Amino acid sequence: MKDSINFGTTKVSSLFRKLLMPTLLGMVSSALFVITDGIFVGRGLGSDALAAVNIVAPLFLINTGLGLMFGVGASVVASIHLSHGKPKTARINVTQAAIALSLVVLTFSMISVFWAADVSRMLGSSERLLTPAVEYIYGAVPFFVFSSMLSAGMFYIRLDGSPRYAMMCNVVPALLNLIFDYLFIFVFGWGVIGAGIATSLGYIAGAAMVLWYMFFMGRTIKFCRVKTHLRSLRMTARNVGYICRLGFPSLLCEAAIAMMMFAGNYVFIAYLGEDGVAAYSIACYIFPIIFMVYNAIAQSAQPILSYNYGARLSQRVRSAFRLALSTALGSAVVFYLVTLLFAADIISLFIPAGFAANTIAVSGMPLFALGFVPFAVNIVAIGYYQSVERDSSAMFITVMRGYVLMLLCFWLMPKLAGVNGIWLAVPVAELLTCVLILIMYLKNRKGFATFVANNNVITAGSEAVNSK
């Protein structure tokens, strides 16, 4: 499943298509992973169980964000090193990132499991939803390290020229999750904890495929032995710090969706009770799916952008960025129209008609979908800045979009427009972020459409003392 890919010479449009299709199919499989969980839980266990899973969902997003942080950061650094003819340094950076990711996620998982009830309450759970929320944590969170390794591994495998294998690493877990969800919920009757275990088994299978590739199938990018003497450990800490800095906006993007869920859960439960949270949970299932598609587009452009940025091929950087932006905008229009026309049908997949949560969601979903178009611009812009080592710009946009403007809109919009204002909070925050990006673009056109070219030699900011 290795493809013939040369990031510096292959026509940009051909290269983008070659990366986009398997990446997009892999992300669609991940989206089906999320959708089937929601459908099986909502249909098999009821709206309270669906609301409880939504309460816990921010933990999943933070975990995925950690995987993306180490995946994006290491991929950008490794891409630039490859463009400089340093494959051994690229391998060492990827290995360092994978080890650091595992340690961080294991710590995060243990804390979440040991204090599961307190974590659930902190995330906005009512006493009525507390028991299923804790059960879901027990079923899924202990295995988070496999989920994060799957998220990060996609970047390493695509960079090695195997986007189709990366796609299969998402397809196989999605199919397994579908089977296990049905068995554990409908056949064995294991309830919410069964749904969590089904999800975990899918992620374990995907992570196993990633590890097999990185140890035994990798061509250029693969895991290697790293030295552990004091000087190497110091350099590893420096390299991991730089990788985290480049990838941190990806973590913030995922955490921003978690913040959206967290803030929305609090506001909806205050205005509409548990039925409001259940209705909002459907939007929270759909929004990450939209994000996955936009993220697939940004991820497909990332190695092209980073490699050609390192090689100082500015025209190819511009072409890749324009392709990513136009593709994302086209997808956004399709998503909006589908949601507008088929909102009732989509919602009925999760909660049947006649339930209060269904009625609330049907009236609110078209309003929520207004944010899909500006969201596309925002994600591609953040991905662009990350790919060309402009992490401060990416971080600024991410913080404004996902935290400052999001929280401001969740506080202000209900006061201005009542319940409709809650549904409009996310779209308004996305639109304001898009305006902010436009202002940045107009202020510095060259800086947004291409990388800043100066007289210094471009480096990836990390070294590989371990190789010496």
Secondary structure as UniProt FT lines:
FT   TURN            7..9
FT   HELIX           12..45
FT   HELIX           47..83
FT   TURN            84..85
FT   HELIX           87..114
FT   HELIX           116..122
FT   TURN            123..124
FT   HELIX           127..140
FT   HELIX           141..143
FT   HELIX           144..159
FT   TURN            160..161
FT   HELIX           163..181
FT   HELIX           182..187
FT   HELIX           191..212
FT   HELIX           213..217
FT   HELIX           230..310
FT   TURN            311..312
FT   HELIX           314..350
FT   TURN            353..354
FT   HELIX           356..368
FT   HELIX           369..371
FT   HELIX           372..387
FT   TURN            388..389
FT   HELIX           391..399
FT   HELIX           400..404
FT   HELIX           405..443
FT   HELIX           445..449
FT   HELIX           465..467
//
